[in-house]
Each structure stands twice: as structure tokens, then as C-alpha cells.
Amino acid sequence: MNFDDTIDMIDTPERYELEDEPFPHHQRIRTDLFRRYGNGIVILAAIAGSDVNAPDFDAWLHIGENSLVTLCSGKAEVGQNAKTSLAQNVADELGIQVASINVILGDTELTPFDMGTFGSRTTPIMVPQVRRAAATARELFIDLAAAHWKVDRNILTAKNGCIVKGDSGEPISYSQLAQGRKVTRISTSDQPTKPAIDWTIGGTSIPKTGSRAFVTGKHEYTSDIAVEGMLFGKILRPPAYRAVLHRVDIRRARELPGVIVVHEGSFVGVAAPTIAEAVRALAMIEAEWELPPDHPPVASQVSPADQYIPHSILARGSNGELQANAFSASHDSIGSVARTHNATYTLAYIAHVPLEPRAALAVWEDDKLTVWTGTQRPFGVREELMTIFGMAEDHVRVIVPDTGSGYGGKHTGDAAIEAARLARSAGRPVKIVWTREEEFTSAYLRPAGVIDVAAAIDNSDKIVGWDFHNYNSGGAGLQSPYDIPDQRAEFHETGSPFRQGSYRALAATGNHFARESHMDELARIAGMDPLAFRLHNLTDDRLRAVLEAAAERFGWSERKATEGHGFGIAGGTEKGSYIANCVEVEVDQETRAVRLVRIVAAYECGAVINPMHLENQIEGAIVMGIGGALYEAIRFEGSKILNPRLSEYRVPRFGDVPEIDIVLLNRKDIPSIGAGETPIVAIAPAIGNAICDATGIRPRSLPMQPFNQN
């Protein structure tokens, strides 16, 4: 927004025109949507996180005299099709076509503040918000039409972008009602919206907004954007994480024509007219680095994790000794304990490997900074830029073009900051596009982890005790959804030699791998079918439903394992939605190479907004989960990454992906929940359980290929 343009607004049932009267709480509303898009209707709503007693408002919806609807949200489009799903919900409430909605996302000057696109929050938080805004606009149009016709509003309905008079069917369009007006209305949290059972556009497979541009290559990502006079930037990178720049010589690089060299403390970068010239200039810089001290060698007791897990994590932050948290059966609440079982599971560091590497274009104009960048947190990146350059909020603008995936790896503004520093010194716009190697070595990784699990079952094969300890990888998905009377689950921080951070579903992938693998181990001890054992210890009806749905589609009861051919099942819940996977695998008896034969996934996330896009999300998560389950791992020495390129870091390929069959459980009685994360959490344990079924050997470390675990 242009926050210098401020106008007072009123909101009363009797008066709609913009007038110079005090707004509730005497607040000024920051909006220039009338100036930008013309006369019409603007719907305001409170900004999330503002004071409930005196909230900050911003503009979410503008409906113009030409019937064009503009929806503004601070979320970012990173491949999850948020533009489409948000437009569907607005169209549903207003009774209009999706094609008539212009969705603006992730622009700190145009959209309301938002914490960021993470945690599967867009659907459960943003969808109700935009539905309420659209419903508020619909009710306002009904009021305006009632005043126009001088009739009772109860005989009026909204349909096809019009308000229709019930007795005669006479319509009046939204554009007619918006003519010559500057009308505002506040959308409140108690504004009723259509229930899912009444949706007509929501719940259908509307094609992706702007899909033709993506398919034809016309869509511009950050790396495609160019402005006049732009230079290309490159940054001097340390050879290992936490390496300290000891000495640098930039004289030769500075002598190159047209090249700008920036040296500010430990930051060294170049800007040049072409990428090739920037690469050449960077290569001419001589630098000496002080490497961090090598970490102790990995303890030999754990294999094959010794090439993936630092000693600091294997030691569980204790005195360096590897210790299992053996389950104690002394608690009175446990009752009769028949059998106990302890096991340790490990998972490697892995990289996000987004299709689009980090990129940013920075432009300084007078004392204002504009940055185009692919990030999941546009307002967070703006805050970083404001802090680093000591600037006011209204002097920094961050724009997020539709971005080629994030997976939790694009929370920070690294590329934006680098481009802005170079552009400030060069006095010209600068664009930075990270290389694939920089993505591996300079971005943060999904944390590695060690998970100790101990459990006890009684004579009726009920789990009566559960002790679960995660070291380093995180606390997401930590608690077991199974019905266990005595349960303890804890996350413990440890030291790490690498930069680590968010990854799709956070630690829920590792915690589900350990938990669902352990559930299978307990089922074997109990002599029960793995599905039957889970259902025997389950009171959560939603998890039961996806497990049963996946098993039925898969033909679980008819499966027949043979040597080298096995079947696995796993389920879980995270952030309010539920997933179950059934997997069939073949394991080569000589090489122990694992081949996936087929996968069935049953998923439930409340009311389904767009079935086709939901299936795409689930398929994408499963394929990504296959990578972490079988192939992906960062190899390292000390704090230096040894496989920072795709020729050495194995990701799933087309030939690795089997038939994937998806079952959607559409619960219209439950609010819609996000699907960006949960579908990834059960695939690794399902694969591991199938491997054990085929070989009798239990894989307890990720990745599981080549399979040589015990």
C-alpha cells in the first residue's frame, strides 16, 4: 500500500458512501485501492495478530465498476495453487466466475500483512478470511439493491454477478451497483459464509489460474525479470559452514571493466553486465578462510548413519555416550506389561532442492528499495531488509512473483539481501540467481536426527507405555495419535555443524517414520497384522478412516508377501489432516536395491476445495517423500558438504515413481485444512515396513537405499 494515502471510512447499515466521519477506534485505514482500481466496493478486515480491542484493518477485496474483483492476500504462490483456491472461495460467495477475479499475492505494498506461507496455514486461515470478505461484499450488494428497488432485502439473492429480485427475476449487476461509488464495509469474524454442502465452485476441479502461461513458458519467475541498466551479481561463498574470512584480495577483480566489487566486512560480492563477467570477476578474488574445527568422528555404534549423522547428534547432547532411553515398566498406570521393545531411528540431513533456485532483483530509487524475490515470507524479508539497511517500513517493498517451490526452504531473504547490498553500492539494479551448488551449500538443510523409542504392550496387545525422544530434528508430529494411557514424547536440542531450518512438514516426517516403524515392530512382536494392530490401538475415527480406505483400495487383506516382495502400511496426522499409505515393494536379493511397485494414499483434510489440485499436492508430497525415504542425504566432512550438486545428490527420477492411486475422503462437515505438508509424513515408514515384510530386515535409518540395514 501507499501508506501516505489515508482516508477515513465509516461502516453503518444505513450509509454506504465514503464520508469524512471517524472510523471505529478512530483509526486510519491504509488503502489506495480506490485510487489504484477506481470506484467500487472495498472490503476491509482486521489484520491477523493485531490488537483485538483496537485492531488494525486493511483492504482485502475491491469490486470495481467494471465487475473486476481484486483479491489481495499476503500469502505467496509457491506451487500450491493458492491463487486458484482462494479465487474459488471468493467466486463461490459472490456468485461469479473465477475468471473475473484478479488475485494479488505476496506484495508488501498491495496486500495485507501476513506471517508467511508455511505450516499449511493458507487454507485453514486464509480461506475463511476471504470467504468472509466476499460474503460481506455480497450482503452489501444486497443492501444496495434493496435500497435501489426500495424492497425488502430478504427477497433478493446473489447470482451470476447480479442481485436478483425474487418476484420478477429482475437482475441488477454488481457493476451497476458499484457505479460512481466509493463504498467500504468491514468484514467481521462472525460473518456467516456458505457451508461446504452448498458450494458450487468450491469443491470442483477448476484449472490452475494462469496455467497456459506456465505451460508455454511465458510466466516470469524472479530469475526471468529484467529491468533497464541491470547488473548480474555473484557472492563469494565460504568453503564450509561457519568458516571465517581471514584475508581477501579484490584488486584484480576491481580492474575488470564494468565490474563493481563490494567488500563490507565478511560480505564480498561482484556485479557485472553479464553473468559470465560476474563469474570471471569472482574467480579473480583471492580469499583465505579459517575453517571451523572438525567435529569428533561419528560413533561407530550406529550404522549406516555414520556417514550422515554428526557425533553431536548421535551423542544426544549428553556426555558423548550413546544411550537408549529404555522404557521403564514401573509406572502404576501401566498395569500388566507383557512385552517391551526399544529401538533407535536416524534420519540424514537433506536439502530442499527447489526447481527454482533462490533469486532476487533489487532496485534502489531515491531512498526507496524494491526487491523481487521468491520467498515464503514477503513481510519477513521486508523486515530483514529494513533492519539491515535501517529503513522505514514504507521505504521497502518486497514483491513475490509466483515461485518455483519453497518446501519450507525459502523463509529467509538471503538472495534479497545480497542483491540489495550490491545494488546499493553499484547504484544500479542488480539481480542474483543462486547456482544449484549454492542451494546445497549456502541454504539451510532439513535437520538430521536421532529418535529413541521404547514401548510396552500388555497381554491384550494394547500399547500401555510409550517413551519417545527426538534429538535435533524437531518437535512437529511428536505426539502419538494412538490410544496410549502412559505416553511421554520429548524433543531435545543438540549441537549441529550445519545451518538447519524448516522443511516440508518439519520434523513430522522423521517422527512419523520412527513411530510408524515402531508400530510395525510392535505388531510383529504381538503376532498381529500391522493394520489390525493399529486399529486395535486407535480411537481417532479420522485416522481409522484413512487407514481403512487405503487398505480397501490397496487390497490389503488379499496381499501375499514372498521373499523379496513385501507390503507396508503407515498412517498419521499433522496440522489437522490425515494420511495413510499402503506400499508394495520388490527388493533385489543380491544388490538389495528397492523398487517401488505401487502406492495407495488415502487423505482427508476436511471439505475438499479443488480435488484435482489436492491430488497434485498429494502426489508431489509422496514423490518428495520417496526421495527422503530412499535416496536423499547430505554427505559431509566436518562442516563441509561433499555432494553439493545433483550429479552426486540423488533425488527421485521418473523411473523411481510407481503407480500412485489416491483416495480422497471429502468431509464436508469439517472445515478445509491445508494439504501442503501432511501427505509427505507416512510414505517413508510405509516403504520401510514393506522392505521389512519383503526381507525380514528392519530399516531404521533414512535414507534406506541401498538397503543394507538391520
URDA-V817920 format. One line per field, one symbol per residue. ss: DSSP state (h for helix, s for strand, l for the rest). A space follows every 50 residues. Layout:
ss = ???
//
This chain:
ss = lllllsslllllllllsllllllhhhllssllhhhhhllsssssssllll llllllssssssssllllsssssllllllllhhhhhhhhhhhhhlllhhh ssssslslllllllllllllhhhhhhhhhhhhhhhhhhhhhhhhhhhhhl llhhhssssllsssslllllssshhhhhlllssssssllllllllhhhll llllllllllhhhhhhlllllhhhllllllsssssllllllllssssssl hhhhlllllsssssllssssssllhhhhhhhhhllsssssllllllllll llllhhhlllhhhhllllllllllllllllllllllllssssssssslls llllllllsssssssllssssssllllhhhhhhhhhhhhlllhhhssssl lllllllllllllhhhhhhhhhhhhhlllssssllhhhhhhhllssllss ssssssslllllssssssssslllllllllllllllssssssllllllls sllllllhhhhhhhhhhhhhhhhhhhlllhhhhhhhllllhhhhhhhhhh hhhhlhhhlllsllssssssssssllsssssssssssllllllsssssss ssssllllllhhhhhhhhhhhhhhhhhhhhhllllssllsslllllllll lllhhhllsssssssllllllllllllhhhllhhhhhhhhhhhhhlllll ssllllllll
//
